[in-house]
Amino acid sequence: MISPIEVRRQEFSQTVRGYRKDEVDSFLKNVSDEFERLYRENAELKEALQRAEADMLKYRKLEDTLNQTLLLAQQTAEEIRANAHKEAQTMLEGARHKINETFAAYEEILKMLNIYRAEIKSYLNSQVEFMERHDKRIDELTSVFYAKDSKNLLEAFSKNELKIEE
């Protein structure tokens, strides 16, 4: 590639019927200036393109990172949701187990109360039978005292005691 300085320094050989030197020099200067301007603009555009490509690369990396982050966030959310569901199931199973244990304990207490009630009832019935047997014996004993012979005997005995004391 030819540079603007080379265009300015370019010299041509002179001939008899050649071009006018001042016109050629003026034209070369204009070409050189324009070429220099275009050269600088091209260099600036190349730098801008490099910066844009660097920025684009940076943004692509950022996009990749964001995509990976989004994917990771989705996976994490799914894991959290699955763990929460699992934990809820575990808690539910624990609650069901606790309820079953409570009902089993309740049923056991009811059995024990029924057994206790039956024992108390049996005890009370045996006490009633005991009282009835003793009532019969008391009736038998009192019937002896109220019998006619017993009355006469007691009366005679009372009379004798009274005579002895006199």
C-alpha positions as CSV (number, residue, x, y, z in Angstrom):
1,M,0.0,0.0,0.0
2,I,1.3,3.4,-0.9
3,S,1.4,6.0,1.9
4,P,0.5,9.8,1.7
5,I,4.2,10.7,2.3
6,E,5.2,8.6,-0.7
7,V,2.7,10.4,-2.9
8,R,4.1,13.8,-1.7
9,R,7.7,12.8,-2.4
10,Q,7.0,11.2,-5.7
11,E,9.0,12.9,-8.4
12,F,8.5,12.6,-12.1
13,S,11.1,13.0,-14.8
14,Q,10.7,16.0,-17.1
15,T,10.2,15.8,-20.7
16,V,9.9,18.5,-23.4
17,R,6.2,18.2,-23.8
18,G,5.4,17.2,-20.2
19,Y,2.8,18.4,-17.8
20,R,3.0,21.7,-16.0
21,K,4.9,21.1,-12.8
22,D,2.8,23.4,-10.6
23,E,-0.5,21.7,-11.7
24,V,1.0,18.2,-11.1
25,D,2.4,19.3,-7.8
26,S,-0.9,20.9,-6.8
27,F,-2.8,17.8,-7.9
28,L,-0.3,15.5,-6.1
29,K,-0.7,17.6,-2.9
30,N,-4.6,17.4,-3.1
31,V,-4.3,13.6,-3.8
32,S,-1.8,13.3,-1.0
33,D,-4.1,15.3,1.5
34,E,-7.1,13.3,0.5
35,F,-5.2,10.1,0.7
36,E,-3.9,11.1,4.1
37,R,-7.4,11.9,5.3
38,L,-8.7,8.6,4.0
39,Y,-5.7,6.8,5.5
40,R,-6.4,8.3,8.9
41,E,-10.1,7.7,8.6
42,N,-9.3,4.1,7.6
43,A,-7.0,3.7,10.6
44,E,-9.7,5.2,12.9
45,L,-12.3,2.9,11.4
46,K,-10.0,-0.1,11.9
47,E,-9.5,0.9,15.5
48,A,-13.3,1.5,16.0
49,L,-13.9,-1.9,14.4
50,Q,-11.4,-3.5,16.7
51,R,-13.0,-1.9,19.7
52,A,-16.5,-2.9,18.4
53,E,-15.3,-6.4,17.9
54,A,-13.7,-6.4,21.4
55,D,-17.0,-5.0,22.8
56,M,-19.0,-7.6,20.8
57,L,-16.8,-10.4,22.1
58,K,-17.2,-9.0,25.6
59,Y,-21.0,-8.8,25.2
60,R,-21.1,-12.3,23.7
61,K,-19.2,-13.6,26.8
62,L,-21.6,-11.6,29.0
63,E,-24.5,-13.1,27.1
64,D,-23.0,-16.6,27.5
65,T,-22.5,-15.9,31.2
66,L,-26.1,-14.6,31.5
67,N,-27.4,-17.6,29.7
68,Q,-25.5,-19.9,31.9
69,T,-26.6,-17.9,35.0
70,L,-30.2,-18.1,33.8
71,L,-29.9,-21.8,33.2
72,L,-28.3,-22.3,36.6
73,A,-31.0,-20.2,38.2
74,Q,-33.7,-22.3,36.5
75,Q,-32.0,-25.5,37.6
76,T,-31.6,-24.1,41.1
77,A,-35.3,-23.1,41.2
78,E,-36.3,-26.6,40.0
79,E,-34.1,-28.2,42.7
80,I,-35.5,-25.9,45.4
81,R,-39.0,-26.7,44.2
82,A,-38.2,-30.4,44.2
83,N,-36.6,-30.2,47.6
84,A,-39.5,-28.2,49.0
85,H,-41.9,-30.8,47.6
86,K,-39.8,-33.6,49.1
87,E,-39.6,-31.8,52.4
88,A,-43.4,-31.2,52.4
89,Q,-44.0,-34.9,51.7
90,T,-41.6,-35.8,54.5
91,M,-43.4,-33.4,56.9
92,L,-46.8,-34.8,55.7
93,E,-45.6,-38.4,56.3
94,G,-44.3,-37.4,59.7
95,A,-47.6,-35.8,60.6
96,R,-49.5,-38.8,59.4
97,H,-47.2,-41.1,61.4
98,K,-47.6,-38.8,64.5
99,I,-51.4,-38.9,64.1
100,N,-51.3,-42.7,63.8
101,E,-49.2,-42.9,66.9
102,T,-51.6,-40.6,68.7
103,F,-54.6,-42.7,67.7
104,A,-52.8,-45.9,68.7
105,A,-52.0,-44.4,72.1
106,Y,-55.7,-43.2,72.4
107,E,-56.9,-46.7,71.5
108,E,-54.5,-48.2,74.1
109,I,-55.8,-45.8,76.7
110,L,-59.4,-46.7,75.9
111,K,-58.5,-50.4,76.2
112,M,-56.9,-49.7,79.6
113,L,-59.9,-47.7,80.7
114,N,-62.3,-50.5,79.7
115,I,-60.1,-53.0,81.5
116,Y,-60.0,-50.8,84.6
117,R,-63.8,-50.3,84.4
118,A,-64.3,-54.0,84.2
119,E,-61.9,-54.6,87.1
120,I,-63.8,-51.9,89.2
121,K,-67.1,-53.4,88.2
122,S,-65.9,-56.9,89.1
123,Y,-64.6,-55.6,92.4
124,L,-67.9,-53.8,93.2
125,N,-69.9,-56.9,92.3
126,S,-67.7,-59.0,94.6
127,Q,-68.2,-56.5,97.3
128,V,-72.0,-56.6,96.7
129,E,-71.9,-60.4,96.9
130,F,-69.8,-60.1,100.1
131,M,-72.4,-57.8,101.6
132,E,-75.3,-60.0,100.5
133,R,-73.6,-63.1,102.1
134,H,-73.0,-61.2,105.3
135,D,-76.5,-59.8,105.3
136,K,-77.7,-63.5,105.1
137,R,-75.5,-64.4,108.1
138,I,-76.7,-61.4,110.0
139,D,-80.3,-62.3,109.2
140,E,-79.6,-65.9,110.4
141,L,-78.0,-64.6,113.6
142,T,-80.8,-62.1,114.3
143,S,-83.4,-64.8,113.6
144,V,-81.8,-66.8,116.4
145,F,-82.2,-63.9,118.8
146,Y,-85.7,-63.3,117.7
147,A,-86.8,-66.9,117.9
148,K,-89.4,-67.7,120.6
149,D,-87.1,-70.0,122.5
150,S,-84.3,-67.4,122.4
151,K,-86.6,-64.8,123.7
152,N,-87.8,-67.0,126.6
153,L,-84.2,-67.9,127.4
154,L,-83.2,-64.2,127.4
155,E,-86.1,-63.3,129.6
156,A,-85.3,-66.1,132.0
157,F,-81.7,-65.1,132.0
158,S,-82.6,-61.5,132.7
159,K,-84.8,-62.6,135.6
160,N,-82.0,-64.7,137.1
161,E,-79.6,-61.9,136.9
162,L,-82.0,-59.6,138.6
163,K,-82.5,-62.2,141.4
164,I,-78.8,-62.7,141.9
165,E,-78.3,-59.1,142.4
166,E,-81.0,-58.7,144.9
